[in-house]
Amino acid sequence: MIYLLILLGVIGCMALLDRRFRLLLWHRPAAGAAVLAVGLAYFLAWDVWGIAEGVFLHRESPYMTGVMVVPQLPLEECFFLLFLSYITMVLFTGALRILEHVRGRGA
C-alpha cells in the first residue's frame, strides 16, 4: 500500500507543476488526456508482452496492495506507467516552454 500512496503523491506533484505552469492537462485538457492515455496504453501493452514472454514477473512485497489487474501485473504498475507518461510530458512541455522563453529573449 505504501508504494501506491507514494505513486499517488508523485502524480499529485506532477499535477501541481502542470497546473502552476499550464504545461499539459491545464494547457489543453483533451489533447493532454489523449496523450497520457496513449502513453499508458503503449506501456501497458509493453508490460503485457513482457509478462507473456516471461521477462516481467511479479514478486510479493509488503509495500504493495497485492491487487492484480491481470496475472503478474499489479495495480501499482498501472499508476507507475501513468506517472512515467505524465512526467515525460511535463518535462517535454516544460523544456519547450524554456526554449521558447530563451529564444524570445534573444530576438
Buried (B, 14 or more C-beta within 10 A) or exposed (E): EEBBEBBBEBBEEBBEBBEEBEBBBBBBEEEBEEBBEEBBEEBBEEBBEBBEEEEBEBEEEEEBBEEEBEEBBBBBBBBBBBBEBBBBBBEEBBEEBEEEEEEEEEE
